[in-house]
Amino acid sequence: MVLMSTTIRKNRPAPRPRATQVRKAQLKINADAAKAVRMGHPWVYRHAILNTSFSCSDGDIIDVTDSAGGFLARGFFETEGIVAVRNFTRDEQTLIDGKFFRAACARALAVREQFLEKELDVYRLIHAEADGLPGLTVTRFGDYLQSILYAPAMGRFVEEIYPALMELTKVRGIYEQVRFKPLNAGETVRRGSQLVAGEQAPADVQIVEDGLKFLVDITAPSSVGFFPDYRLGRRRVRELSGGRRVLNLFSHTGAFSVHALAGGATHVVNVDIAQKAHARARQNAELNGFDPAKLICHADDVFRILGMLKRKQAQFDLVVVDPPTFSTDKGRTWSGPRDMAELLRDTAEMCTPGALLLVTSNTVKMPMELFEKQVAQGLAHRHPVILERPGLPVDYPEIPAFPESGYLKSILVRLD
């Protein structure tokens, strides 16, 4: 039996009153900001506020107006940070109450049910602003949901959201993690997800993507061990792997590698600094019945492993380059914007004529133009051509007026 629990754990940032709020003020913004909101941008930046003579607490519902007082949007106020308001709606007649939140959850679920395969049980269920619930993402991992709060004020509304999700999805439980601030350089650990509704998850939760099974830890501090947003890239790797020798750089728990083995790769070489990630990669491969001899794992700095592979005259026909935004190991700091070109130059030396590279970046602040420039710099001597740009899947919808929502850069490149 699934037990519902909307009890708020004691270590939340602040107590949360009922979601429905009385609007205390109208917030007027400048003409440029008003234009952006009319086009659909879901945030109001603090510097755009014209009137400052009002008092609001975190999570208070507030109307946003233009300089003449014309209604623009309704959202919740934040007392800190560059974002002052995250908008829920641009319809003046819409009330922000329990019905609103349940309808948003139901609408998001209906979109996934329409476009995703029925057997897929790992996907983004609520994608923050694009699904009308800013500052909140909810991802399904098998029988459990993981909620991530990016705005402290959004915590005031989850008492309305979590019961609706339990009812609509029939999952066994919901876990919550707070990520109010990004990790700074040198920080490696967040607090893990905590159970907030339903029943406790097992240590390993099994998920299924395209008929392949993977294990995840729903309580892990930094990552459960699987990134649903890379689904289209993994599918492409599976389609292209037949008879190819595959190199997977920054392989994490081997999701790309399992797809490559499923596609008929002769062997896959995983490179990742974390021994624990390799252990999980082997588990995932064995879970799907693949020959463990076909999965070779190297735990060390990626540049050192590339040097070793070069000395052994290793050759690869398909390479996945999926680096983190930032990492540090043994005194060396990896930065995607700085190091990508060098990494690709070293990698290209082991690529056969006609080799394919799937190169990705999830760095929000790196525009596609800069990303492709780095790829060009690193691979220029091999005359690269871009064949495809696999993007985000449908469960990660993007807002045209909100470029921050298109964070994933991914290109499939062919080398001479």
N, C-alpha and C positions, 0 to 999 in steps of 0.2 A: 504493500500500500504506500502511495506517495503522500508524504505529509507536507502540507503547505505551511510555510513559515515566512511571515513578513516582519519578524522581529529584527530590529536594527542592532547590529553588533556594536559593542561598546566602544570600539576604536574608530568609529567613523569621525570625519573631520568636524562635524557639527550636528546638533539635533535637527531633525527635519519635520517641519509642520506639514499639514495637509497640502496636497498639490495645488488645489484651487486657491488662488490668491486674489485679494482685492487690489486693483491697480492704484498705486499711490501717486503716480506722476506721469507726465508725458515728457518724453525726451526728444528735443528738437535737434536735428542734425543738419550739416551744411549741404549745399547743393550737389557737390560731387558724391558724397555719401548717399544722399537721397536717390540719385540716379542709379548708383550701384544696387541699392536695395530694390528699387523698382525692377531692375533687370534680373533680380533673383539672388543676389549675393546675400548669404544668410547671417552675416556678422555686421555689427556696427562697432567701428573702432573708436576708442576713447577720444582720440584727437579730433573726431568729427562732431563732437557734442557742442551745441551752441549755448544751451542753458545749463547752468551748473547749480541753480538754487533749488535742488530737490534732495530728498533723503530716501535712499533705497538700501535694502540689505541684499546679500547674496540670495538669488533665486526669486526675488520679487518679480511678479509679472508686470510689465511696463509696455506702454504703447510708444512706438517710434513715429515721429511726425517730421514733415519737412519744415522749413523755416516759417511757413505761413500757417502751420498747425494742421496741414492735411495728413490724414492717416497713411502710414506706410507699412507698418508691420507690428506684430505683437510678439514679445519674447521674454526671456528672463534676464535680469540684470546681474552683472558680476562686479564686485567691488575692487578687484585687483586684476592686473594684466592689461595688455593692449586692447583686448576685446571687452567692450562695455556691455553689449547685448548680443545674445544669440537668439535669432528669430525662430519662433514656432510657426507663424502663419502670416500671410499678407491679406487675409480676409478679416475685415473689421468685425464681422458678425460671429466669428468663431470664438468660443469660450475655451479657455485652457483649464480643463477639468478631467475627471476620470474618464468620461466618454471620449474626450479628445485623445487621450493616451491609448485607450483600448482600440480606437479606430485606427490610429497610426500603426500600432502593432499588427492589427488584422490586415491592413493595406500592404504592409511590408511582406507579411507571410504570403498573401495572395499573389504578389509579384513573383516570389520565389517558386511557388507551386506552379505558376504558369510557365516559367521559363527553364527551370532546372529539372534534371532527370530525377525520377521518383526514387531511384535506388541511391542517389547521392545523399549522404547524411553528414557532410561537413561543408558548411557554407556560411556566408555572412547573412544573418537574418535581419539585422538593423544596422544600416550604414550611416549612422549619425545624421548630419544635415540633409543628405540626399533622401532619407526616409522620414524627415520631419521631426527628428529627435536629436537636436544638436548636442554635441559633447558626450554622446553615448554610442558605443558599438556593442552589438550582441552577435556572437558567432556560435553556430551549432557544431558540436563535436559529438556525434553519435546521440546518446540519450541525455546529453547535458548541454547547457548553454553557458557560455562565458561572456559576462558583461564587463566592459571596461569603461570607467568613467574618466573623461578627460577634463571635465569642468566641475569644481566642487559644488556649484549651485545646482547642477543636474541631479545631485544626490537627494534633493528635496522632492523629486518626482518619482523615484523608483518604486515607492510604495504603491503607486497606481500602476506602474508598468510591469513589475515582476509577476503579480497575480494574473494579469492579462496574458502574459507570455506562457505561464504554466498552464493556463486553461486552453489557450489556442494551440500550443505545440504538443501537449501531453508528454513533455520531457520529464525525466526523473528528478532533475535538480538544476539550480542556477548557482553559478559561482561568480563572484564579483572581484574585480581588481581596480585600484585607483592609480591613474597615471596623470596626475595633475601637472607635473613638470617633467620634461625630458631628462634622461640621465646625463649628467655632466661628464666631461673627460675624467677618466679614472674611476668612475662609478660603474659597477658591474651588476649590482643586485637590487631588485625591487622586492617589495613584499608580495608574496604569492597570492593567488586568488583565494577568496574565502567563501564558504557556503552561505548563501543568504535565503535560499528557498528550496524546499524539497529534501531529498535524501542524499547522503554522502556518496561521492563517486569512488570507484575502486582506484587503486594506484595507477593502473593502466586502463585507459578507455580506448576501445577499438573503434576506429572509424573506417569508412569505405569511400574511396574515390575511384570511379570508373572501373569497378570490380576489383580493385586492389585494396588490401587491408594495411592499416597503419596503427601504431600505438601512440597515444599522447598522454601527457600528464596535465590534467586540467588545472592543477594547483601550482604548476611551475612558476617561479618568479618572473622570468623574462620572456619565455616562449613555451607554449605547450609542446612544441616539437613538430609543428606542421603549419604551413602558411597557405590557407585556402585561396588567397588572391593570386597565386602563381599557377592556378589550374590550367589556363590556356597554354602557358609555356610548357608545363609538364606533358600535356597532351601532344604538343608538337614534337617534343623530344621522343615520346613513345613512337610516334608515326615515323620518325626519321632514323631510328636506332638500328633497324634491321641490318645485321652483318657488320656494324660499325664498332670501332674501338672508341670508348667514351671516357672523357675526363670530366669530372665534376669538381670544380673549384669552390671552396667554401660550402662543402656538401651538407653540412648540418646533419640532420637525421636521415638523409639519403632518399628523400621523396623523389627527386629527379632521377636518382639512380635506379630505384625500384621501377619507375616507369620505363627507363631505358632497357632494363632487363626484360620487362614485359614485352617490349617492342622487338626483342631479338638481338640485343647488343652482344658481341662476342665476349666482352668483359667491360667492367666499369672500374675506374680508379677514382676513389674519393680522396679529397684533400680537405682537411679541417683541423684546426688547432686543438679541438676538444676531443679527448678520448671518450668521454661519456656520449658525445654525439655519434661517434663511430659505433659504439656498442649498440645504440638504438638503431642505427642504420642496418647493422647485421641482423638485429631482431626483425626489422621490417622486411628484409629480404627473405629471411627464413620463414616468416609468417606466410609469405606468398609462395613458398615452395621452390625458390630459386637456388641454384647451386652456389654454395658459399664461396667456392673457388673462383667464381666469376666476379666477385666483389672484393677489390683490393683497397685497403684503407691506410692512409698515411696521416699521422697526427704530428703536425709541426707547422711552422710558418710557411705560408704558401710560396713565398719566393725561394726558400730553402728547398722545398720539395720540388719545385720546378727545376731548380739547378740540378738536383739529383736525377730527376727523370731525363733531363737533357744529356747528362753524362752517360746514362744508360741507353741513349739513343731511342727513347720511347717515341712512338708515333700515335697520333690520334686523328680520327675522322670526324668526331663530333665533340664539342667542348661546351660545357655549361659554366658560365662565369656569373656567379650570383653573390657578390660580396656584401658584407654588412656596410652600413653607413660609416661606422667608426669602430675600431677595436685596437687594443694594445696587447702586445705579447713580448716578453723578454726585452723590454726597452724599445721595441719598434712599434710605432703607431701607424695603423692603417687608416687612411683617409681616402674615401672613394673619389672625391673631386680632385685630389692631388695625385693618387697612385694608380688610377685606372689605366692610363696610357702605358705606363711602364709594365704593368701586369700583362696587358695584351701583347706587347712586344715580346716578352719572354714566352708567353703561351704560343704565339704564332710560330716560333721556331720548331715546335713539335707537331705542327699541323700538316697533314698531308695535302697535296694539291686537290682542290675541290672541297676541302674540309668546311664544316659548318660550325659557327659559334653562336650560341644564344647568350647574349650579354644583357644583364639587367641592372637596374638601380632603383631603389625605393626612396632615394633622398629627395624629400619634398622641395628643398631649396635649389636643386639642380634642374634647370629647365632642359627639355629635350634637345634643344639646339646645342647646349654645352655638352650634354652627354654624348651626342653623336660626334661632336668635335673631338672629344677624347678618344672615342673609338677610331676615328679617322687617323688621329695622331699615332695611336698605338699599332695600327694595322696597315698603314699606308704602303709599306714595302711589299705587302701581299695583295695589293689592288682589291680591297674589299668592296663588295656590293651588298646593299641591304635588300633582302628578299621579302621580309615581313616585319611587322611591328605588333607582336602579340600584346594585347593590353589587358585591362582588368575584365574579369567576367561579369555577367549581368547582375550578380548579387552584390557587386561593388559599384553601384551607379554613380555617375558623375554629374555635377551641376554645371551647365555651360558658363554661367556667370561667376563660377567659383573655381578658379584654376587650381587651388590647393587640393581639390578632390581628385585630380588626375595625377597622383603621386608616382605611379609605377611606370618606369621607362623600361622597355624591353625590345630588343631588335635581334632578328636572325640574319646573320652575315655569312656570305660565302667568300672563301679566299681562293685566289688563283693558285 
